Amino acid sequence: MGANDIEMSGLPELVELEHLIEDGASFFDTRRVCEVEAGTKRFPVYVCALGSRSKDVPAVGFFGGIHGLERIGSQVLLAFMRSIVTRLRWDKLLQQQMESIRLVFMPIANPGGMWMGTRCNPHGVDLMRNAPVESAEKVAWMIGGQRFSARLPWYRGQPNGPMEIENQAITNLVEEELIPRRFSVVLDCHSGFGLRDRIWFPYAHSRQPFEFLAEIHALKNLFDHTYPNHTYLFEPQCKQYLTHGDIWDYLSQRSTQFADRIFLPLTLELGSWLWVKKNPRQLFSLRGMFNPMVPHRLQRVLRSHMLWLDFLTRAACAHQHWLPAAESRKHHQEAAHTHWY
C-alpha cells in the first residue's frame, strides 16, 4: 500500500504513522513486519524503533491497536511518538537518554480490524484470545475465549492452528528485541473496561502470582512515590476475569527460557465507561463505547498519559537503581501478595 492509498484508506491513524515515519526518518529504524488483508485492501504493520542498537541496554516496547475498535490506544502512542520526534531535535537530556535505551513501537498491530471497525482481525479472531495458552481454571463464559464461531465475539481461532499473522509478528518482535535483554518492559494500550484507568499485569489465564511480582510491586511503588497524585489502579488482570489465549501470558512463559532476564508485560486499560458516563450518546455508537468522541476529552486523554509513558522509559533506563534484590525483593514479594492476593 502506497502513501496515496493510505491517505484514502479511511485510517487516519495509519496516515499519521506514515507521516511520523517520514518526519522521524533520521531517528527511527522502521520496517514492515507483515501485511494484513482486509477485503480487497492490504495494510502494512509497521515497527518503529529508536535509541541504542546495543543489546546490552534495556528496552521498552509499546503496542496499540491490537483490538481494532480501540483506536484510542494507537492514538495515545502516536501522540507519544510525535512528542519524542519533536523533542529529539532540541532536548539534550532526551538525546543522552536514547544512548542507553531502546524504544520499540508497534502502534497499529491490527490495521485490518481497525479499518473494518471490529475488535477482531479480518479473520474474525480476537488477537488477545489467540495465543496457545489454556487456562486450567474456569474462565468467564464467552469473554474468556470461544471456538464456536468467528461470527461471535472473543473467537480464539481454530484449535491447534497457528497464531494469526499479527500475533506472530508481535511474538517475533518481542523475542528479537525485548526478551533477550536483561531488562525489558512492554506496554500494550487498550480501552473498554471500567470507570478508571488500570495498569494490568499477568496473568490473565491464572490466579497464580506472576513470576516477577516483586519487580512489578517495586515499579508500582516507584511510580506512587514519584507521582503520588496519579489515578491509575495497578492490579493483575485475573482480579477482573480469566481468559484463554492471552498473548502476554504466552510471551511471559516464553521469556522463562532466558535465565537472569526480567520481562515485564503491562497493559494500559483505559476506563472508557467514564467517557460513556459523561456522554451517554456514545452508547449508540460501537466506536463510542471504546473511544472518547468529544474533541476536548480526546485531547485530555492524549495529554494525560504522556507522563506514564515517559516514566516507563526513564524507569527502564535506570532499572538498576530501583529493582529489588535479596531482602528487598523478599519484602516486595510479601507486600505484593498482601496487596493483590
Residue pairs with C-beta under 8 A, 6 or more apart in sequence:
1 9
1 35
1 41
1 42
1 43
1 44
3 18
6 14
6 15
6 18
7 15
9 15
9 41
9 43
9 115
10 115
11 43
11 108
11 111
11 114
11 115
13 65
13 71
13 74
13 75
13 78
13 107
13 108
13 114
14 43
14 108
14 111
14 114
16 78
16 82
17 46
17 48
17 78
17 107
17 108
20 28
20 48
20 78
20 81
20 82
20 85
21 28
21 30
21 46
21 48
23 85
24 48
24 50
24 81
24 84
24 85
24 88
27 50
27 84
27 85
27 88
28 48
28 49
28 50
28 85
29 48
29 49
29 50
29 53
30 46
30 47
30 48
30 49
31 46
31 47
32 44
32 45
32 46
32 47
33 45
33 46
33 47
33 106
33 169
33 172
33 173
34 44
34 45
34 165
34 166
34 168
34 169
35 42
35 43
35 44
35 45
36 42
36 43
36 44
36 45
36 110
36 111
36 112
36 121
36 122
36 165
36 166
37 112
37 122
38 111
38 112
38 113
38 115
38 116
38 122
39 116
39 122
41 112
41 115
43 111
43 112
43 115
44 111
45 106
45 108
45 109
45 111
45 166
45 169
46 106
46 107
46 108
47 104
47 105
47 106
47 173
48 81
48 104
48 105
48 107
49 102
49 103
49 104
49 105
49 177
50 84
50 98
50 102
50 103
51 57
51 59
51 98
51 99
51 100
51 101
51 102
51 103
52 98
52 99
52 100
52 101
52 102
53 102
54 102
55 180
55 181
56 181
56 182
57 100
57 101
57 102
57 181
58 100
58 101
58 102
58 181
58 182
58 183
58 184
58 185
58 316
58 317
58 319
59 101
59 102
59 103
59 104
59 177
59 178
59 181
59 183
59 184
59 185
59 316
60 101
60 102
60 103
60 104
60 184
60 185
60 186
60 187
60 312
60 313
60 316
61 104
61 105
61 106
61 173
61 174
61 177
61 178
61 184
61 185
61 186
61 187
62 77
62 80
62 103
62 104
62 105
62 106
62 107
62 186
62 187
62 189
62 309
63 77
63 105
63 106
63 107
63 109
63 170
63 186
63 187
63 188
63 189
64 73
64 74
64 75
64 76
64 77
64 106
64 107
64 108
64 109
64 188
64 189
65 71
65 73
65 74
65 107
65 108
65 109
65 110
65 111
65 113
65 114
66 73
66 109
66 110
66 127
66 128
66 166
66 170
66 188
66 190
66 247
67 73
67 110
67 113
67 119
67 120
67 126
67 127
67 128
67 190
67 192
67 290
68 110
68 111
68 112
68 113
68 114
68 115
68 116
68 117
68 118
68 119
68 120
68 121
69 113
69 114
69 117
69 118
69 119
69 192
69 286
69 287
69 289
69 290
69 291
70 119
70 189
70 190
70 191
70 192
70 290
70 291
71 114
71 287
71 290
71 291
72 189
72 191
72 270
72 272
72 290
72 291
72 292
72 298
72 301
73 188
73 189
73 190
73 191
73 268
73 270
74 107
74 108
74 114
74 189
75 298
75 302
76 189
76 268
76 270
76 301
76 302
76 305
76 309
77 105
77 107
77 189
77 309
78 107
79 302
79 303
79 306
80 305
80 306
80 309
80 310
81 105
81 107
83 306
84 94
84 103
87 94
88 94
88 95
88 98
97 313
97 314
97 317
100 317
101 313
101 316
101 317
102 177
102 181
103 313
104 173
104 177
104 178
106 169
106 170
106 173
108 114
109 127
109 166
109 169
109 170
110 121
110 127
110 166
112 121
112 122
113 119
113 120
113 121
113 122
116 122
117 286
117 287
118 124
119 126
119 153
120 126
120 127
120 150
120 153
120 155
121 127
121 164
121 166
123 150
123 157
123 164
124 150
124 151
124 155
125 150
125 155
125 156
125 157
125 164
126 145
126 153
126 154
126 155
126 156
126 245
127 164
127 166
127 167
127 247
128 243
128 245
128 246
128 247
129 144
129 145
129 154
129 155
129 156
129 157
129 243
129 244
129 245
129 246
130 156
130 157
130 163
130 164
130 167
130 245
130 247
131 163
131 167
131 245
131 246
131 247
131 249
131 250
131 251
132 163
132 245
132 250
133 205
133 244
133 245
133 246
133 249
133 250
133 253
134 205
134 244
135 144
135 205
135 206
135 242
135 243
135 244
136 205
136 206
137 205
137 206
137 207
137 242
138 242
139 145
139 205
139 241
139 242
139 243
139 244
140 241
140 242
140 243
142 152
142 153
142 154
143 153
143 154
143 241
143 243
144 154
144 241
144 242
144 243
144 244
145 154
145 155
145 156
145 243
145 244
145 245
146 152
146 154
146 155
146 156
147 155
147 156
147 157
147 158
147 159
148 155
149 155
156 244
156 245
157 163
157 164
162 168
163 171
167 247
170 247
170 251
171 247
171 250
171 251
171 254
174 186
174 251
175 251
175 254
178 184
178 186
178 263
179 251
179 254
179 255
179 258
179 261
179 263
180 258
180 261
181 261
182 260
182 261
182 262
183 261
183 262
183 316
183 319
183 323
184 261
184 262
184 263
184 264
184 316
185 263
185 264
185 265
185 266
185 312
185 315
185 316
186 248
186 251
186 263
186 264
186 265
186 266
187 266
187 267
187 268
187 309
187 312
188 248
188 265
188 266
188 267
188 268
189 267
189 268
189 270
190 267
190 268
190 269
190 270
191 269
191 270
191 271
191 272
191 290
191 291
192 269
192 270
192 272
192 289
192 290
193 240
193 269
193 271
193 272
193 273
194 269
194 271
194 273
195 271
195 273
195 274
195 277
196 231
196 232
196 233
196 271
196 274
197 231
197 232
197 233
197 268
197 269
197 270
197 271
197 305
198 232
198 233
198 234
198 235
198 267
198 268
198 269
198 271
199 220
199 232
199 233
199 234
199 235
199 266
199 267
199 268
199 269
200 235
200 236
200 237
200 240
200 266
200 267
200 269
201 210
201 216
201 234
201 235
201 236
201 237
201 264
201 265
201 266
201 267
202 210
202 236
202 237
202 246
202 248
202 249
202 252
202 265
203 210
203 236
203 237
203 238
203 246
203 249
203 252
204 237
204 238
204 241
204 242
204 243
204 246
204 248
204 249
205 238
205 242
205 243
205 244
205 245
205 246
205 249
206 238
206 242
206 249
207 236
207 238
207 242
207 341
209 236
209 336
209 337
209 340
209 341
210 216
210 236
210 252
211 252
211 256
212 262
212 263
212 264
213 332
213 333
213 336
213 337
213 340
214 324
214 329
214 330
214 332
214 333
214 336
215 262
215 264
215 323
215 324
215 332
216 234
216 264
216 336
217 332
217 333
217 335
217 336
217 339
218 322
218 323
218 324
218 328
218 332
219 264
219 315
219 322
220 234
221 332
222 315
222 322
223 230
223 232
223 308
223 311
223 315
224 230
226 311
227 307
227 311
230 307
230 308
232 308
235 340
236 340
236 341
237 246
237 267
239 340
248 265
248 267
251 263
251 265
252 263
252 265
255 261
255 263
262 319
262 323
266 312
268 305
268 308
270 301
272 289
272 290
272 291
272 292
275 282
275 288
275 291
275 292
275 293
275 294
275 297
276 282
276 283
276 288
276 289
278 294
278 297
279 288
279 293
279 294
279 297
281 288
282 288
282 289
282 293
283 289
285 293
287 293
291 298
292 298
292 300
292 301
315 322
324 331
324 332
